[in-house]
Amino acid sequence: MAPRTLSKSDFKLARSCDAKLFFRENGYPDNRDMNPYLALLAEGGYMVEALAKAKYADGVQLEYGRGVADDYQRTIDKLGRDHVTLFEATLLVGRQQARVDILEKKGNIVRLLEVKSKSFDGAEHILSLSAGRAGALRAVKKPFKIFAKWEEMLEDITFQVLLLEKVLPGVIIKPFLVLVDTSKTAGLDNIPSLFELVRRTSADGTSRLATARYIGSPEQLTALDLVTEVDVSEEVAMLRDDVEEAAAKFESRLDEPLSVHSVDIERGSKCGSCEFKVGEDIEKSGFKECWGPLAEPKPHMLELFSIGKCKGLDGSPLVDWMLRQQKASLLDIPEDCLVTKDGSIGANAERQRRQIEYTRRGEVFVSTDLRGNIEALGEPMYFIDFETSRLALPYHHGMRPYGLVAFQWSCHKVASHGQQPTHAEWLNKTDVWPNRLFVESLREAIGDSGSVLTWSHFEGTTIKQIMPELLRFGHDVPNLQAWMTDVVANRIVDLHDWALHDYYNPGMRGRTGIKVVLDALWKSDAVMRKQFEAWTGMVADESRDPYASLPPVEISGVLQDVHEGTGAMRAYQEMMYGADKHDPEKKEMWAGLLQRYCELDTLSMVLILEHWRRSVGLA
Ligand code: SF4
């Protein structure tokens, strides 16, 4: 077996918690492998990287994968040239290794470029520098500390610089982050089609996205000025001592047991979202190793809504304090810990106390306000849900990176309480900036009066974001703008707020997403299931909520499904820009997947409101 090495991603992982390096090196299951949002981000990241590389026409792409030592030797051979640009050069010093996105060597000067798909405002950066400040990655006041959100990326490039200094002693190294610049706009339409995503199949037969290639013309590349190279020499100088020390520590531990890795670890609320906290049925679990018997209690304290903000009785973080008492059950959290800084009980603490109390009693909480809230709803009621996309490299001419594309809405209309809902929907299928059509079609569906019900602030925020964009894209439509203003200011009612403040079901376990709430009610509410059957003509499976029951659809030989917003973004991308974009039949299959998912979100809202009406004696 090849000796373990410390890669830059190992370094990054270990920086977030020392014990994670042990779990990574020893093959513990990692729940991020299954995260569709990260997979979508990875696709965007590969395209940004391909765009950054395309600007270096003479760059040599180095193949890798035959072993780090071989890869390193090939890099060294190429670096023998006086002038050379390498993509994916391998650096290896001791057991520390890094693959460099772009390395440009011109005599004694080497530029090291790390490409990131993170958004950055290039105009603001220049303004800051010209005003004598330190740029957009640093605070505006002296001593111009590095913003926390940039630290991880800057440590990553510092790690590479430290290795390169040892590989090429005596050269002058200039480090740059290549970032997606939101102050620029796309000069072309249909940008994703200018890239080819390359997949590799590994020995176990699984196919993984490996890289992307730019396949557009040089002229199109000129119009694709969407990334900016940012000199980070100063930031690297600020971080180098820390990074060097930490990298040496992690390198020395590569073969050590968990007891060595976990010397300095602090278990805390962060463990709730640890990538090594996997399903309870999976035996090999990093979380279970770290927490031992304190991983077991059910309900667990990490289920407490917003536990990260709570303090123990001695003022230390609550999770820490509980662990010192050798306790981890939600039901063991003392009520006295659930207060605000000044000792009063704020909205959060009230929710937390309610969660514990009603979980202990196994009962449902319904506030005294819920009935009045429902009675105050104006009729008709329109339950709406939007699907949108924000990609690093945008779809349409004139858009900024990560610009908003509102591509789908679903609406269930209920004329008056208890009546069968009727459904309307809209999905963009043409390759144009769709946001105006999105709003106009929505207006036709929901008109000028009646309540507009949502399950988050997202729909209102989306409408607000489209308003200034209409003018920027040349659509002078004051009447439509006035309608949008009215919807946001006077008509939207956020049912999620009610789930937060006016209702609690122990099955929600501190969470309030629509799928969680529907699932918590579905199994115990036979009336809800009957309504579902009557309104949809489908059979209600008592053991699984409708989201879990959505069967996958086979498209081009692959089973596809859409269960969450990221899945919707991916399906839209496939429908509009994927391999099947010119096949009307396949396009319709993608559209069908999108429509049934979005429709279920709005139907779920109707079902939940009906449940609440029954809970308060209105039905
Ligand atoms: S469970 Fe907590 S302590 Fe253990 S690796 Fe994860 S974050 Fe670190």
Residues whose N, C-alpha, C, O or C-beta is under 5 A from the ligand:
A	BS01	SF4	C17 A19 K20 I265 E266 R267 K270 C271 C274 G286 F287 C290
